[in-house]
């Protein structure tokens, strides 16, 4: 087996880690066995509802946008037919996932880890009297297993350790075997967030807004603990007399079980004479708990560029229609699309293809769905003014072409501007 095939096999194996069962020290059973209170330890940011919703919205937005191949020609922009590479990017990047899952995973890694890395399995094949460059597949790599290396250490001959000067390399460590592989910059698609300190590695939102996200998580934990305790706050049990430690623990156990927990909610508990219960906690109304949680959620969503309606908060939605809100979301998301398109066009296309005007572009119109009435009005206007042929309009409706439908139609009263000016200068007489 060649070195290239072995490398591909290792990366494929690492992408299938989910097939096995792994025990983490963060799992509740292990923590409880070790005597650690699993309810009061920090959780993964994805367990916070607002953070999870933002990641989900952005990831799914990219996943449902089809990728197209276009070419700039002297006759205008032409959408290219299916090619082997376009089939990989738009249908099946590798043997294990569809393009929808692939692009969704890339955006999730970008937002959660700050970076997404994709290995391009490529080769040079003979073609006639020359050679051609082909891509066999695209394989996502876990961001936690990739290190970026800059070859800027002088080896004594004016070059770096790998015989280059200042080039980027990606060191991938197989999480199963610990084997390491060095990939060239042109073998890896590297997508990142907008926030980067060096232009190479992106930083995730969860690191930038750590305190806000942790605070939102703490609020969720507090609310969950109240539900588990039957909405009962902390209490002080006052008594008269002197009790030893064993007696105090017995009283705490006896009345603690009766006064807390979901099963104790709404029940009447008899308290002997000489004992008094006093609540200590500030009420959620006094702490303005609901508004504080909502404000934290809006802060996190704003950092991601997510609109309040995506969080089911329609109170702060100020758009006239859902379409207007989708356009506003797309305006923020267009930066992400441009970043992806730049990386794809720079590393997937060959220099010859770039010179011939080829470029990849996501179809952002996929998320701007309209109702049937609005769609019919838009298509009718485009057909009547000669922008679309009738068959092109039928393509949008997923309908077959009809004979004669490729001709552009316009109103016979329309004339070129130059002709109108010429006719006016001649006193209304045609030459």
N, C-alpha and C positions, 0 to 999 in steps of 0.2 A: 504493500500500500504506500502510495506516495506521501510526502510530507504534507502536501496541500489537503489530501483526502483525510489524513489523520487529524489535521487541524480542524477540518469541517466536522468530523465525527465528534470531536471533543466538545465543540461549541454546540452541536445539536444535542448531545447528551446533557449539557448544562441547562439547556432550555426545557428539558423534560424532568426537572427535579420534582415537580409537583406530583409525579406518579408514585413517589415513595412517601413514607410517613416519617416526619422529622419532629423530634421533641425539643421544644424551646424552653429555656429557663424562665421565660415570661408566662408560660402557661399556668393556669390557676392550680391544677393538681400538683405540679411540682412545687410551686410557691407555698401552698398549704402544707405539703409534706415537710418542707424546710422550716415551717413555723413562721413564714412571712405573711403579713396581712396583704392578700392580693387585691383587696378592695381599695387600698389607699396608695398604690404605686402609680407612677405616671404611665399613661397608655400611649400607644401609637397615635400620631396626629390624625390618621385616617378614621379612628374611632370617634372623632368629633364630627357631628352631623353637618355643620356648615362647611367645614373643610372638605369633607367627603363629597358633598353636593357640588362644590365648586370644581373639584378635580373631575368628577363624573361629567359635568356639563361640558367642560372644555375638551375632555377626551372624546366624548361621543360626538361633539361638533366636528372635530377633525375626521373621526372615523366614518362619518356618513357623507363626506365630500369626495366625489370621484376625482381621480387624477387623470388629466388629459395631456396629450402630446400635440403641440402645435408647431407650425412652421411659417416664418415670415417670408413671403415671396413677393415678386413684383406685381402679382395680381391680388395682393392682400394676404391676410392671415388665413391659413388653411389648417383645419384639424386633421391630423395625420391618422392613417389607418393603424390597426393593431400591429405592434412589433413584439419581439420576444421579451425585450426589457419592459415594455409597457404592460405586457401581460402579467409579468411578475409584480410590478408595482400597483396595478389596478385590480388584479384578480387573486393571485396566489403567490405571495413573496417567497414562501418556502413550503415544505411538505406538511407543516404542522398548523398553519393558520391562514385565514383569509386576509385579504387586504384591509377589511374593516377592523378586524381584531389587531392587525399589525399596526395600523396608524393610531388606533385607540391606545395601544400599549406604549407607543412612542411618546405620545402627548402625556400620558399618565406618568411615565418615567421623568419627563422634562419637568413637570409641575411638582412632583413629589421629591425627586432626587436632584433636580436642577439640570440634569443632562440625560440624553438618550443616545446610546451607541448601537449602530447596526453594522455588522460585518458583511461586506459584499464578497460573495464567492465568485470570483471572476477568473478568466483564462484567456490566453491568446491562441487562436486556432488558425491553421493554414486556410487561405482562400485564394485560389488561382495562383498567381505568381507572388502573392504577398500574404498578409495575415490580417485577421480581424479580431477585434476585442469584443468579448461576450461576457454577460453577467449570468451566472447560473442560479443565484438565489440571494435573498437578503435575510440575515439571521440576527434578531435582536440579542444584545448582550446585557446581562444585569449590570446596572451602573455601579453597584457595590463591588463588582469583580474587575473593574477596569481602572487603570492608572494611566494618566497622560504624561508622557515623557518628552522633554525638549532636549534635543541632541546639541547642546551648546558647551560641552566640556571638551577642551582642547586635548587631543591625543598626542600632541607633540609634533604633528605634521600639518597643523593649521586646520584640521577637520575634527568632527565630533567622534564619539566612541563608535558610532555605526558608519563612519566614513562619509558623513554628510555635515552640513553646517546649519544649525538652527532648525532642522526639520522636526516635525511632530511625529511621535510614535505612540501607539496604544498598547499597553501591556495588559493582556487578559489572563486572569488566573481562573482555571477550572475549579469551581467550588467542590466538585466531587473528588478529584484526584490531586489537586494542588499544583498541577502542571501549568506552566506559564508560556504564553505565546506572544510574540512581538509582531504587531501589525503596522503596516505603513499608513501614513495619513490618507493616501488615496484609496485605501482598502476599507475605510470606516466612514460611514455617514454619522456625523456628530451634530445632534440637535441640542439646543440649550435654551434657557430662559433669557429674558431681556437683561436681567441683572447679572452682570459679570464684571469682575474687577480687573481682569487681564485679557478679556476678549477670547479666552480659550475655554474656561470652565464657567458654567452658569451656577447661580445660587438659588436654591428653592425658596418659595414663599414662607414655608414653615420655619426656616432659619431666621428670616428677616422679621417675621411677626411671631416669634416664639412665645413672648409673654402674653400676647393677645389670644393666641390659639390655646396656650396652657390655661389661661383664665376661663375661656369658654369650656374647655374640658373639665375644669374644676367645678364650674357651674352645673354641668351635666351630672357629674358625680354626686354633687350635693343634692340635686333634685332626685336622683335615683335612690340615694340613701334615705331621703324622706319617705319615698314610696315604700321602700322595704321596711321602714319602721312604722308604717301605718300613719304617716304624716304627723308623727309625734316628735316634738322637739326634745332637746336635752332637758332633763329634770334633776332637781335636787330634792332628796328625801331627807327632811328634817325630823329629828327625834329628840326626846328628852332622856337624860340618863347617860350612863357610861357603859358602852358595849366594848367587848374585846374584838380583835380583828376577825375571828371566826364568825362571831355573831353579825358583824357588819357585812361580811361577804355573803352570809346566808340571806340577809334582808335584801341585798342588792340582787342576788340571783332570783329570789322569790318574786319580787315586784318588778324586776327588770323584764322577766319573761312575760308577765301579765300586762305590762304597760307599753311595750314596744312590739313592733312587727305588724305585718299586714293583718294577721288573724286577730290582733287586739283592737283593731280600729272599730270604733263605735261601741265597744263594750263598757259596762259599768264595773268598776273594781272597788271592792270594799277595803277601806283603809282603817286600821285600828286606831283607837284614841292615842294621841301622843305623837302621831306621824303626820307630817305635812308635806305635800308635793308642791314645788315651786318651779315653773319653767324658766330657763335661762336664755334661750335663743331669741334673737330678734325675728319678728315675723317677716315673711317674704313680701308682704305689702309695705311694711315700714322700710324695708331695704330697697324697694322699687325693683325687685328681682326681675320681673318680666321685661321691663323696659331696658334694663342693663343687658340682659341676654340678647334682646333684639338689636341693641346698638352694637354689641360685639359681633353679632352675625353680619350686620351690614358693613362693618369695618373689614372683616375678612373677605366678604364678597367683593367689596370695592377694590381690594388689593389684587384680586384675580381678574377684575374687569367683568364681573358677573352682575347682572341686573337683579333687583330685589324680587321680581316675579319668579325668577328661577328658584328662589327659596320659599316660594308660596307666600311672599309678603307683598300683597297687592295694595297695601296702604300707602307704600312709598313709590308705587309705579305711576309715573306721570305721563305715559305715552298714550296717544289717542287710539292706537290699535296695536294688536300683537305683531303685525307686520312692521310697524314703525319701531317697535322694541327690538325686533330681530335685526333690523338694519343698524340700529345703534350697537347691538352686540357684535355684529359683523365688522363694524368700524373699528372696534377694539381688537377683534380677533384677526383682522387683516395683517397686523404686524407678525403674528405667529405664522400665517400662511406664507408671507414673504420670506421669512427665515427658512422655512422648510424648502420652498422653491429654490432659493439661492443655493442651498447645500446640495439638493438633488441635481440641479443643472450644472453645478461646478464639478461634481464627481461622477455622475452617472453618464452624462453625455461626453462623447469624445471631442477633441478640438475640431475635428473635421465637421462633426454634426453641429457644433456651435457656430462655425463659420457659415454653414448653410441655413442658419436661422431657426434651428430646432430649439424648443424649450418646453419644459413641463410646467403645468399650471393646474392648481386645484379649482374645481368648479364651485365657487362660493354660492352660486344661485341655488344649490341643493337645500340650503337651510332657509331660503326665502320662499317658502310655500305660500301660495295665495288660494283664495276660494275660487270656485269654478267661474263665477260671474266676472271677477276681476281678471282672471286669466284669459277669458274669451275677449274681453275688451282690449287687453294689451296686444294679443295676437292679431286681432282685427285691425288695430291701428298700424301695426308693423306691416301687415300685408297690404293695406290700402295705400300706405305711403311708399311702397316699393322697397322697404328694408328687407323683408322676408318674402321668399316665394311661398306659394301655398303648401308645397310639399315640406318645406322647412318648418312651417307652422304645425303641420301634421306630425312632424318628428317630436315636437314637444308634448303632443297628446298620445304618443306611442301608437300612431295609426299608420297604415301602409301608404306608400306614395300612389298618386293617381296620374294618369297620362295627361300631359300638358300642365302639370302642377309645378314645373320647374321655371316657368316664365314669371318675371316680375311684372306686377300690375300697378298702374298709377292712374290717377284721374286725368282725363284727356284735357282738362282745363289748365293743367300745370305746364309751364314753359320754363326754360332755363333763364336765370337772372340776366345773363349777358344778352340774350335775345330780347328780353323786355326793354333793357336800356337802349339797345340798338334801334328797336322799333320806335321808342320815344324820340330819339334824336332825329329820326327821319320823318317826323310829323305823322306817325302812325302808318306810313307806307312801307311795305316790305320791299327789300331789294330783289 
